[in-house]
């Protein structure tokens, strides 16, 4: 359920599927963005997310212009892009040290740390690994 007047951090996979060719995933990603906007909530991400999207889109297409255009479109469409700071890095390291979540990637800890430090309670993601973090709530676009 999308809550009104909240902030939603967007994982890279949602942006990538929104720009991709898989109709089912693209539709789910597009609908979740519409639901957030309809609830008058804000879509946010971090510079780490932008880097991931840039890397993955370029690797998939080998098209420099398309990869750059996708990232520019994201920057224009989100309410805010958070920098990944030293404070985020230190918190990510501490979370990583304290927890044993073998399926979570290191980058997921950075996303969670950025969300905690910016008080963003929700993440839009197809990645169920975020369900293991008790400090945030994942919204799965496929369940919308």
C-alpha positions as CSV (number, residue, x, y, z in Angstrom):
1,X,0.0,0.0,0.0
2,X,1.3,3.4,-1.0
3,X,1.0,6.0,1.8
4,X,0.1,9.6,1.1
5,X,2.7,12.3,1.7
6,X,5.6,10.0,2.2
7,X,9.0,9.5,0.5
8,X,9.9,6.4,-1.5
9,X,13.4,5.5,-2.2
10,X,13.7,3.7,-5.6
11,X,16.0,0.8,-6.2
12,X,17.9,0.7,-9.5
13,X,15.9,-2.3,-10.8
14,X,12.7,-0.3,-10.8
15,X,14.2,2.4,-13.0
16,X,15.9,-0.2,-15.2
17,X,12.7,-2.2,-15.8
18,X,10.8,1.0,-16.4
19,X,13.2,1.7,-19.3
20,X,13.4,-1.9,-20.4
21,X,11.7,-4.2,-22.9
22,X,10.0,-6.7,-20.6
23,X,6.4,-5.5,-20.9
24,X,5.3,-7.2,-17.6
25,X,8.0,-5.6,-15.5
26,X,7.9,-2.3,-17.3
27,X,4.1,-2.1,-16.6
28,X,4.6,-2.9,-12.9
29,X,7.4,-0.3,-12.6
30,X,5.3,2.3,-14.4
31,X,2.2,1.6,-12.3
32,X,4.1,1.9,-9.0
33,X,5.5,5.3,-10.0
34,X,2.0,6.5,-10.9
35,X,0.6,5.2,-7.5
36,X,3.3,7.1,-5.6
37,X,2.6,10.3,-7.5
38,X,-1.2,9.8,-7.2
39,X,-0.7,9.6,-3.4
40,X,1.1,12.9,-3.5
41,X,4.3,11.2,-2.3
42,X,7.8,11.8,-3.4
43,X,10.2,9.6,-5.3
44,X,13.8,9.8,-4.2
45,X,17.1,8.0,-4.9
46,X,20.8,8.4,-4.3
47,X,23.8,9.0,-6.4
48,X,24.7,5.3,-5.9
49,X,21.4,4.3,-7.6
50,X,22.2,6.6,-10.5
51,X,25.6,5.0,-10.9
52,X,24.1,1.5,-10.9
53,X,21.5,2.4,-13.5
54,X,24.1,4.0,-15.7
55,X,26.4,1.0,-15.4
56,X,23.7,-1.6,-16.0
57,X,22.0,0.2,-18.9
58,X,25.3,0.8,-20.6
59,X,26.4,-2.9,-20.1
60,X,23.0,-4.1,-21.5
61,X,22.8,-1.9,-24.5
62,X,26.4,-0.7,-25.2
63,X,24.7,2.5,-26.2
64,X,26.3,5.5,-24.4
65,X,23.7,8.0,-25.4
66,X,20.8,5.8,-24.3
67,X,22.4,5.0,-20.9
68,X,23.1,8.7,-20.3
69,X,19.6,9.7,-21.4
70,X,18.0,7.2,-19.0
71,X,20.0,8.6,-16.0
72,X,19.2,12.2,-17.0
73,X,15.5,11.2,-17.2
74,X,15.7,9.8,-13.7
75,X,17.3,13.0,-12.4
76,X,14.5,15.1,-13.9
77,X,11.8,12.8,-12.6
78,X,12.7,12.4,-8.9
79,X,12.1,14.9,-6.1
80,X,15.6,14.5,-4.7
81,X,18.9,12.7,-5.3
82,X,20.8,12.1,-2.1
83,X,24.6,12.0,-2.2
84,X,26.2,9.0,-0.6
85,X,28.2,10.6,2.2
86,X,30.8,9.5,4.6
87,X,28.1,9.2,7.3
88,X,26.2,6.8,4.9
89,X,29.3,4.8,4.3
90,X,30.1,4.4,8.0
91,X,26.5,3.4,8.8
92,X,26.6,0.9,5.9
93,X,29.8,-0.6,7.2
94,X,28.3,-0.9,10.7
95,X,25.1,-2.5,9.4
96,X,27.2,-4.9,7.3
97,X,29.3,-5.8,10.3
98,X,26.4,-6.3,12.6
99,X,24.2,-8.4,10.4
100,X,24.6,-11.7,8.5
101,X,22.4,-11.4,5.5
102,X,24.2,-13.6,2.9
103,X,21.9,-12.8,0.0
104,X,22.2,-9.0,0.4
105,X,24.8,-7.2,-1.7
106,X,27.2,-4.7,-0.2
107,X,25.4,-2.0,-2.3
108,X,22.1,-2.8,-0.6
109,X,23.7,-1.8,2.8
110,X,24.6,1.6,1.3
111,X,21.0,2.1,0.1
112,X,19.6,1.2,3.5
113,X,22.1,3.5,5.2
114,X,21.2,6.4,2.9
115,X,17.5,5.8,3.6
116,X,18.0,5.7,7.4
117,X,20.1,8.9,7.4
118,X,17.4,10.7,5.3
119,X,14.5,9.2,7.2
120,X,13.0,7.5,4.1
121,X,10.8,4.6,5.4
122,X,9.9,2.9,2.1
123,X,11.9,1.4,-0.8
124,X,10.3,0.5,-4.2
125,X,12.1,-2.6,-5.3
126,X,11.7,-6.0,-7.1
127,X,14.5,-7.3,-4.9
128,X,13.2,-9.3,-1.9
129,X,16.6,-9.0,-0.1
130,X,15.4,-5.7,1.2
131,X,12.7,-7.6,3.2
132,X,15.5,-8.7,5.5
133,X,16.1,-5.2,6.8
134,X,13.7,-4.3,9.6
135,X,14.4,-0.5,9.4
136,X,12.6,-0.1,6.0
137,X,9.6,-1.5,4.3
138,X,9.9,-2.8,0.7
139,X,7.1,-2.2,-1.7
140,X,7.1,-4.8,-4.5
141,X,5.9,-3.3,-7.8
142,X,4.6,-6.7,-8.8
143,X,2.2,-6.8,-5.8
144,X,0.6,-3.5,-6.5
